[in-house]
Amino acid sequence: MELLKTLDWVAMVHSLEELKGDDGYICKNYTWNNRERIYQILKKISETKNDMVLIDGISLDLNFVSKGHERNTIELLESLDTFYLVNPLKLEFHRPEDLSQSIFILFLNSVSPVGEPQYRDGFRETLSEIGPGNYQNREIFDDATEISEHDFTIKSNGTPVRKVRRYLRGIIGFIGDTNKFYKSPEICDIFMS
């Protein structure tokens, strides 16, 4: 428990006895609101290749995190051609008393869309990157629009079009114990770094 005494959030609980376990187990909730800190934590999570579960039922492996090309956004990448552009509002960490599961929950702000106003309630867009943070050929589709797999593989000037799913609002959960990440000292690195 000596390690936990150095954590700046310990004061949130009534006593160290409320933090169960001797190997870095963390049993209480914590919330971050600072966007830069959220970015750093998401990068740490991505290094462990832990599962990312989107609340609407989609799941993926979080393989890489980078800062988005639009203001206040973060890109969550699953593969070279699939990523999720999000605008974080806050990130929460939860661990139940029985240590059975841990979860990070990412709450999202709206992302200011590009394109026509009618797409501001929910939309998807495809785009191609011609340089770091430099995108062209943006096409925006209403979420209700049926788009075939072929539509996502069209190339523009020989450049594969990247797939994008926009989350204007919503919640993303990072769930699971892949590589025992949530039951190892690595979890403490997130809180101490």
Backbone as CSV, one residue per row, in Angstrom:
resi,resn,N_x,N_y,N_z,CA_x,CA_y,CA_z,C_x,C_y,C_z
1,MET,0.815,-1.211,0.000,0.000,0.000,0.000,0.852,1.266,0.000
2,GLU,2.154,1.122,0.181,3.012,2.310,0.182,2.902,3.069,-1.133
3,LEU,2.807,2.322,-2.230,2.710,2.954,-3.540,1.476,3.832,-3.640
4,LEU,0.373,3.338,-3.124,-0.876,4.077,-3.228,-0.859,5.368,-2.426
5,LYS,-0.021,5.431,-1.401,0.034,6.640,-0.588,0.579,7.826,-1.373
6,THR,1.272,7.544,-2.486,1.838,8.632,-3.287,0.849,9.166,-4.313
7,LEU,-0.301,8.516,-4.453,-1.253,8.932,-5.471,-2.048,10.137,-4.991
8,ASP,-2.181,11.123,-5.872,-2.804,12.378,-5.458,-4.312,12.256,-5.271
9,TRP,-4.926,11.145,-5.664,-6.369,11.022,-5.533,-6.784,10.217,-4.318
10,VAL,-5.833,9.748,-3.519,-6.172,8.942,-2.350,-7.086,9.721,-1.402
11,ALA,-6.941,11.028,-1.387,-7.762,11.850,-0.498,-9.248,11.749,-0.824
12,MET,-9.577,11.231,-2.002,-10.985,11.112,-2.375,-11.708,10.046,-1.561
13,VAL,-10.979,9.108,-0.993,-11.599,8.062,-0.190,-11.388,8.386,1.280
14,HIS,-12.145,7.722,2.136,-12.095,8.045,3.556,-10.829,7.533,4.226
15,SER,-10.295,6.422,3.725,-9.076,5.879,4.311,-8.431,4.917,3.328
16,LEU,-7.160,4.607,3.549,-6.466,3.671,2.673,-7.070,2.277,2.747
17,GLU,-7.765,1.977,3.840,-8.377,0.660,3.973,-9.454,0.438,2.916
18,GLU,-9.964,1.543,2.378,-10.980,1.406,1.344,-10.393,0.935,0.015
19,LEU,-9.077,1.022,-0.116,-8.406,0.557,-1.331,-7.939,-0.860,-1.085
20,LYS,-8.683,-1.824,-1.557,-8.408,-3.226,-1.250,-7.217,-3.743,-2.052
21,GLY,-6.488,-4.673,-1.499,-5.426,-5.361,-2.223,-4.053,-4.789,-1.949
22,ASP,-3.028,-5.595,-2.208,-1.651,-5.187,-1.947,-0.808,-5.104,-3.216
23,ASP,-1.408,-5.364,-4.363,-0.644,-5.393,-5.606,-1.101,-4.320,-6.583
24,GLY,-1.464,-3.169,-6.065,-1.889,-2.094,-6.943,-3.351,-2.150,-7.331
25,TYR,-4.123,-3.007,-6.678,-5.547,-3.052,-6.977,-6.163,-1.720,-6.573
26,ILE,-6.999,-1.189,-7.418,-7.646,0.079,-7.132,-9.146,-0.150,-7.195
27,CYS,-9.834,0.124,-6.105,-11.227,-0.297,-5.992,-12.212,0.858,-6.030
28,LYS,-11.722,2.064,-6.052,-12.634,3.192,-6.026,-12.671,3.884,-7.384
29,ASN,-13.596,4.791,-7.517,-13.775,5.491,-8.775,-12.884,6.728,-8.836
30,TYR,-12.554,7.102,-10.061,-11.786,8.326,-10.259,-12.189,8.941,-11.586
31,THR,-12.130,10.263,-11.677,-12.548,10.968,-12.889,-11.496,11.978,-13.305
32,TRP,-11.215,12.006,-14.606,-10.340,13.028,-15.182,-11.155,13.902,-16.125
33,ASN,-10.910,15.200,-16.071,-11.574,16.146,-16.964,-10.598,16.859,-17.889
34,ASN,-9.305,16.780,-17.581,-8.291,17.447,-18.385,-8.051,16.668,-19.676
35,ARG,-8.256,17.324,-20.814,-8.182,16.626,-22.103,-6.797,16.056,-22.371
36,GLU,-5.749,16.772,-22.016,-4.391,16.273,-22.239,-4.124,15.032,-21.387
37,ARG,-4.616,15.040,-20.156,-4.442,13.877,-19.277,-5.225,12.679,-19.815
38,ILE,-6.420,12.936,-20.311,-7.214,11.864,-20.906,-6.463,11.245,-22.078
39,TYR,-5.868,12.083,-22.899,-5.097,11.597,-24.048,-3.952,10.695,-23.593
40,GLN,-3.230,11.121,-22.556,-2.102,10.334,-22.052,-2.568,8.972,-21.523
41,ILE,-3.693,8.954,-20.830,-4.205,7.700,-20.275,-4.663,6.762,-21.387
42,LEU,-5.346,7.311,-22.389,-5.785,6.482,-23.510,-4.594,5.882,-24.247
43,LYS,-3.516,6.644,-24.361,-2.313,6.107,-25.007,-1.761,4.945,-24.193
44,LYS,-1.778,5.078,-22.870,-1.287,4.005,-22.008,-2.148,2.752,-22.164
45,ILE,-3.449,2.938,-22.238,-4.349,1.807,-22.430,-4.075,1.136,-23.770
46,SER,-3.848,1.932,-24.804,-3.634,1.369,-26.138,-2.358,0.540,-26.206
47,GLU,-1.365,0.866,-25.385,-0.109,0.116,-25.392,-0.320,-1.328,-24.963
48,THR,-1.363,-1.599,-24.209,-1.637,-2.953,-23.726,-2.554,-3.723,-24.665
49,LYS,-3.001,-3.079,-25.738,-3.900,-3.709,-26.721,-5.157,-4.262,-26.050
50,ASN,-5.704,-3.509,-25.112,-6.920,-3.959,-24.437,-8.150,-3.701,-25.300
51,ASP,-9.172,-4.472,-25.051,-10.401,-4.334,-25.823,-11.076,-3.002,-25.543
52,MET,-11.647,-2.420,-26.580,-12.457,-1.223,-26.446,-13.858,-1.587,-26.901
53,VAL,-14.848,-1.361,-26.067,-16.222,-1.710,-26.392,-17.046,-0.436,-26.480
54,LEU,-17.609,-0.181,-27.636,-18.485,0.956,-27.797,-19.867,0.544,-27.333
55,ILE,-20.515,1.429,-26.615,-21.732,1.070,-25.914,-22.839,0.618,-26.863
56,ASP,-22.810,1.038,-28.121,-23.870,0.623,-29.040,-23.646,-0.775,-29.600
57,GLY,-22.655,-1.488,-29.085,-22.473,-2.875,-29.467,-21.248,-3.157,-30.302
58,ILE,-20.611,-2.124,-30.842,-19.410,-2.328,-31.640,-18.231,-2.560,-30.707
59,SER,-17.343,-3.465,-31.055,-16.150,-3.687,-30.244,-14.931,-3.729,-31.147
60,LEU,-13.797,-3.367,-30.610,-12.564,-3.372,-31.374,-11.386,-3.439,-30.420
61,ASP,-10.221,-3.676,-30.968,-8.993,-3.625,-30.186,-8.380,-2.252,-30.365
62,LEU,-8.126,-1.581,-29.266,-7.535,-0.248,-29.338,-6.032,-0.400,-29.526
63,ASN,-5.546,-0.105,-30.728,-4.147,-0.338,-31.061,-3.287,0.914,-31.055
64,PHE,-3.903,2.078,-31.195,-3.099,3.295,-31.253,-3.987,4.490,-30.959
65,VAL,-3.417,5.493,-30.335,-4.138,6.724,-30.027,-3.305,7.903,-30.505
66,SER,-3.923,8.837,-31.175,-3.211,10.039,-31.611,-4.134,11.237,-31.467
67,LYS,-3.571,12.417,-31.478,-4.381,13.626,-31.409,-5.029,13.859,-32.769
68,GLY,-6.302,14.223,-32.743,-7.041,14.405,-33.981,-6.644,15.670,-34.712
69,HIS,-7.010,15.708,-35.981,-6.670,16.865,-36.804,-7.647,18.009,-36.608
70,GLU,-8.745,17.760,-35.904,-9.701,18.811,-35.610,-9.604,19.191,-34.137
71,ARG,-10.004,20.401,-33.836,-9.840,20.958,-32.491,-10.452,20.053,-31.420
72,ASN,-9.664,19.790,-30.374,-10.102,19.041,-29.190,-10.443,17.579,-29.462
73,THR,-9.970,17.019,-30.554,-10.326,15.641,-30.873,-9.157,14.685,-30.669
74,ILE,-9.512,13.423,-30.472,-8.545,12.336,-30.336,-8.963,11.233,-31.297
75,GLU,-7.991,10.630,-31.977,-8.264,9.517,-32.870,-7.951,8.211,-32.149
76,LEU,-8.907,7.304,-32.129,-8.731,5.973,-31.561,-8.658,5.009,-32.732
77,LEU,-7.486,4.432,-32.972,-7.272,3.620,-34.156,-7.346,2.141,-33.852
78,GLU,-8.081,1.428,-34.696,-8.139,-0.021,-34.619,-7.182,-0.631,-35.629
79,SER,-7.100,-0.039,-36.808,-6.204,-0.516,-37.856,-5.812,0.687,-38.698
80,LEU,-5.047,0.455,-39.736,-4.582,1.563,-40.563,-5.719,2.260,-41.292
81,ASP,-6.826,1.558,-41.513,-7.907,2.168,-42.285,-9.181,2.402,-41.479
82,THR,-9.126,2.165,-40.186,-10.319,2.358,-39.363,-9.954,3.098,-38.082
83,PHE,-10.593,4.234,-37.864,-10.377,4.918,-36.596,-11.640,5.660,-36.192
84,TYR,-11.679,6.034,-34.943,-12.825,6.720,-34.374,-12.359,8.076,-33.869
85,LEU,-13.013,9.115,-34.340,-12.650,10.474,-33.962,-13.593,10.928,-32.855
86,VAL,-13.041,11.258,-31.687,-13.880,11.608,-30.547,-13.403,12.905,-29.909
87,ASN,-14.318,13.559,-29.226,-14.032,14.778,-28.485,-14.333,14.486,-27.012
88,PRO,-13.301,14.164,-26.210,-13.542,13.699,-24.838,-14.077,14.782,-23.913
89,LEU,-15.055,14.396,-23.104,-15.589,15.274,-22.068,-14.966,14.924,-20.725
90,LYS,-14.975,13.628,-20.395,-14.335,13.164,-19.168,-14.056,11.674,-19.292
91,LEU,-13.131,11.196,-18.470,-12.779,9.782,-18.430,-12.910,9.314,-16.993
92,GLU,-13.646,8.225,-16.789,-13.840,7.688,-15.445,-13.209,6.310,-15.334
93,PHE,-12.713,5.996,-14.134,-12.209,4.661,-13.832,-13.062,4.074,-12.725
94,HIS,-13.484,2.828,-12.904,-14.307,2.151,-11.904,-13.746,0.764,-11.642
95,ARG,-13.720,0.375,-10.386,-13.379,-1.005,-10.021,-14.276,-1.416,-8.868
96,PRO,-15.006,-2.521,-9.014,-15.892,-2.971,-7.940,-15.104,-3.524,-6.768
97,GLU,-15.763,-3.633,-5.639,-15.097,-4.082,-4.422,-14.549,-5.502,-4.540
98,ASP,-15.190,-6.342,-5.361,-14.725,-7.725,-5.460,-13.605,-7.900,-6.482
99,LEU,-13.137,-6.800,-7.063,-12.030,-6.815,-8.028,-12.332,-7.644,-9.269
100,SER,-13.606,-7.931,-9.520,-13.950,-8.831,-10.615,-13.746,-8.203,-11.983
101,GLN,-13.798,-6.909,-12.076,-13.694,-6.257,-13.372,-13.289,-4.808,-13.166
102,SER,-12.617,-4.259,-14.149,-12.279,-2.844,-14.135,-12.753,-2.235,-15.437
103,ILE,-13.039,-0.963,-15.391,-13.514,-0.325,-16.610,-13.138,1.148,-16.620
104,PHE,-12.667,1.607,-17.752,-12.534,3.028,-18.023,-13.716,3.409,-18.897
105,ILE,-14.384,4.502,-18.566,-15.516,4.958,-19.365,-15.205,6.358,-19.883
106,LEU,-15.264,6.514,-21.188,-14.971,7.787,-21.833,-16.280,8.442,-22.254
107,PHE,-16.566,9.615,-21.694,-17.759,10.371,-22.056,-17.368,11.404,-23.106
108,LEU,-18.221,11.550,-24.119,-17.845,12.352,-25.277,-18.665,13.620,-25.409
109,ASN,-17.977,14.699,-25.792,-18.618,15.929,-26.211,-19.077,15.777,-27.653
110,SER,-19.813,16.756,-28.147,-20.136,16.798,-29.561,-18.876,17.096,-30.362
111,VAL,-18.835,16.574,-31.579,-17.781,16.922,-32.522,-18.411,17.816,-33.571
112,SER,-17.843,18.998,-33.779,-18.402,19.891,-34.787,-18.243,19.254,-36.159
113,PRO,-19.336,18.984,-36.843,-19.236,18.295,-38.127,-18.835,19.226,-39.254
114,VAL,-18.317,18.639,-40.315,-18.109,19.386,-41.541,-19.242,19.012,-42.472
115,GLY,-19.539,19.871,-43.423,-20.602,19.551,-44.363,-21.895,20.262,-44.026
116,GLU,-22.983,19.734,-44.555,-24.277,20.391,-44.480,-24.914,20.254,-43.097
117,PRO,-25.709,21.246,-42.681,-26.334,21.233,-41.351,-27.194,20.005,-41.087
118,GLN,-27.793,19.419,-42.140,-28.689,18.287,-41.905,-27.965,17.070,-41.362
119,TYR,-26.632,17.074,-41.394,-25.868,15.929,-40.906,-25.361,16.137,-39.483
120,ARG,-25.844,17.148,-38.801,-25.265,17.471,-37.500,-25.835,16.654,-36.357
121,ASP,-26.829,15.831,-36.588,-27.351,14.967,-35.533,-26.605,13.651,-35.464
122,GLY,-26.043,13.221,-36.560,-25.306,11.963,-36.588,-24.875,11.694,-38.006
123,PHE,-23.618,11.382,-38.211,-23.150,11.169,-39.565,-21.885,10.347,-39.592
124,ARG,-21.587,9.812,-40.756,-20.321,9.155,-41.012,-19.648,9.904,-42.148
125,GLU,-18.356,9.865,-42.178,-17.674,10.474,-43.310,-16.482,9.618,-43.693
126,THR,-16.156,9.635,-44.955,-14.927,9.003,-45.422,-13.997,10.112,-45.860
127,LEU,-12.725,9.878,-45.746,-11.763,10.899,-46.137,-10.446,10.230,-46.477
128,SER,-9.599,10.938,-47.184,-8.264,10.435,-47.478,-7.251,11.432,-46.950
129,GLU,-6.164,10.921,-46.432,-5.124,11.759,-45.844,-4.006,11.936,-46.866
130,ILE,-3.673,13.182,-47.181,-2.615,13.446,-48.145,-1.340,13.919,-47.455
131,GLY,-1.382,14.026,-46.155,-0.225,14.419,-45.361,-0.655,14.439,-43.914
132,PRO,0.296,14.528,-42.990,-0.067,14.540,-41.569,-1.092,15.627,-41.250
133,GLY,-2.265,15.225,-40.838,-3.304,16.183,-40.482,-3.906,16.923,-41.653
134,ASN,-3.585,16.511,-42.876,-4.078,17.196,-44.070,-4.984,16.240,-44.842
135,TYR,-6.269,16.530,-44.860,-7.242,15.614,-45.435,-7.958,16.256,-46.615
136,GLN,-8.397,15.420,-47.539,-9.165,15.911,-48.675,-10.265,14.911,-49.006
137,ASN,-11.077,15.281,-49.996,-12.124,14.391,-50.492,-13.044,13.908,-49.372
138,ARG,-13.500,14.838,-48.559,-14.385,14.470,-47.456,-15.785,14.202,-48.002
139,GLU,-16.333,13.071,-47.649,-17.698,12.726,-48.016,-18.447,12.373,-46.738
140,ILE,-19.598,12.981,-46.553,-20.353,12.780,-45.318,-21.666,12.079,-45.639
141,PHE,-21.996,11.082,-44.826,-23.210,10.315,-45.037,-24.041,10.335,-43.766
142,ASP,-25.340,10.433,-43.934,-26.252,10.288,-42.810,-26.083,8.880,-42.256
143,ASP,-26.141,8.710,-40.946,-25.977,7.387,-40.348,-26.996,6.384,-40.883
144,ALA,-28.144,6.881,-41.330,-29.172,5.984,-41.835,-28.882,5.512,-43.261
145,THR,-27.930,6.151,-43.911,-27.603,5.793,-45.290,-26.909,4.441,-45.338
146,GLU,-27.376,3.594,-46.223,-26.731,2.298,-46.392,-25.495,2.469,-47.270
147,ILE,-24.351,2.076,-46.744,-23.095,2.200,-47.476,-22.483,0.816,-47.571
148,SER,-22.198,0.386,-48.774,-21.645,-0.951,-48.956,-20.168,-0.973,-48.591
149,GLU,-19.637,-2.184,-48.402,-18.216,-2.326,-48.099,-17.376,-1.752,-49.228
150,HIS,-17.881,-1.874,-50.464,-17.148,-1.340,-51.613,-16.962,0.171,-51.485
151,ASP,-17.983,0.846,-50.966,-17.900,2.298,-50.825,-16.767,2.712,-49.895
152,PHE,-16.384,1.816,-48.975,-15.335,2.154,-48.030,-13.945,1.819,-48.553
153,THR,-13.875,1.183,-49.722,-12.566,0.767,-50.230,-12.157,1.527,-51.483
154,ILE,-12.942,2.517,-51.861,-12.601,3.324,-53.030,-11.304,4.079,-52.760
155,LYS,-10.455,4.167,-53.783,-9.209,4.905,-53.650,-9.318,6.233,-54.387
156,SER,-8.668,7.232,-53.848,-8.642,8.547,-54.461,-7.209,8.864,-54.849
157,ASN,-6.962,8.972,-56.138,-5.604,9.217,-56.628,-4.625,8.182,-56.091
158,GLY,-5.090,6.938,-55.991,-4.213,5.869,-55.519,-4.097,5.769,-54.018
159,THR,-4.751,6.679,-53.287,-4.675,6.677,-51.823,-5.919,6.014,-51.239
160,PRO,-5.756,4.961,-50.423,-6.939,4.327,-49.818,-7.705,5.322,-48.954
161,VAL,-9.009,5.281,-49.050,-9.851,6.144,-48.231,-9.955,5.544,-46.834
162,ARG,-9.688,6.334,-45.811,-9.789,5.859,-44.432,-11.241,5.884,-43.993
163,LYS,-11.607,4.929,-43.169,-12.967,4.872,-42.650,-13.047,5.643,-41.336
164,VAL,-14.100,6.390,-41.189,-14.278,7.204,-39.988,-15.681,6.990,-39.439
165,ARG,-15.780,6.833,-38.163,-17.092,6.865,-37.527,-17.080,8.004,-36.527
166,ARG,-17.980,8.939,-36.683,-18.058,10.088,-35.790,-19.003,9.785,-34.639
167,TYR,-18.595,10.165,-33.450,-19.499,10.099,-32.302,-19.778,11.516,-31.841
168,LEU,-20.956,12.009,-32.163,-21.307,13.364,-31.749,-21.566,13.424,-30.252
169,ARG,-22.148,12.355,-29.736,-22.394,12.233,-28.307,-22.263,10.763,-27.978
170,GLY,-22.111,10.421,-26.710,-22.120,9.019,-26.362,-21.092,8.637,-25.322
171,ILE,-20.915,7.332,-25.164,-20.022,6.781,-24.149,-19.234,5.641,-24.766
172,ILE,-17.963,5.547,-24.427,-17.132,4.428,-24.844,-16.569,3.779,-23.591
173,GLY,-16.650,2.468,-23.519,-16.101,1.751,-22.376,-14.887,0.942,-22.768
174,PHE,-13.857,0.975,-21.941,-12.667,0.153,-22.136,-12.728,-0.940,-21.078
175,ILE,-13.053,-2.144,-21.511,-13.420,-3.191,-20.574,-12.545,-4.413,-20.773
176,GLY,-12.251,-5.126,-19.686,-11.582,-6.412,-19.817,-10.295,-6.488,-19.029
177,ASP,-9.754,-7.670,-18.974,-8.516,-7.905,-18.238,-7.466,-8.534,-19.143
178,THR,-7.390,-8.093,-20.389,-6.398,-8.607,-21.320,-5.005,-8.479,-20.725
179,ASN,-4.255,-9.545,-20.785,-2.891,-9.557,-20.241,-2.857,-9.195,-18.762
180,LYS,-4.006,-9.386,-18.078,-4.094,-9.061,-16.646,-3.709,-7.605,-16.367
181,PHE,-3.936,-6.758,-17.354,-3.536,-5.353,-17.238,-4.112,-4.688,-15.998
182,TYR,-5.384,-4.947,-15.719,-6.042,-4.256,-14.623,-5.698,-4.840,-13.257
183,LYS,-4.951,-5.934,-13.237,-4.562,-6.534,-11.962,-3.044,-6.572,-11.840
184,SER,-2.393,-5.628,-12.438,-0.935,-5.589,-12.410,-0.473,-4.193,-12.004
185,PRO,0.821,-4.041,-11.660,1.338,-2.723,-11.302,1.203,-1.703,-12.426
186,GLU,0.991,-2.174,-13.680,0.864,-1.232,-14.786,-0.296,-0.267,-14.576
187,ILE,-1.327,-0.731,-13.877,-2.461,0.139,-13.639,-2.033,1.346,-12.818
188,CYS,-1.078,1.155,-11.917,-0.614,2.265,-11.087,0.162,3.284,-11.904
189,ASP,0.803,2.829,-12.983,1.554,3.759,-13.822,0.647,4.841,-14.383
190,ILE,-0.587,4.470,-14.693,-1.532,5.437,-15.238,-1.805,6.545,-14.230
191,PHE,-1.936,6.183,-12.974,-2.277,7.167,-11.962,-1.062,7.960,-11.488
192,MET,0.124,7.394,-11.665,1.328,8.051,-11.160,2.044,8.895,-12.203
193,SER,1.874,8.551,-13.497,2.635,9.248,-14.539,2.111,10.649,-14.761
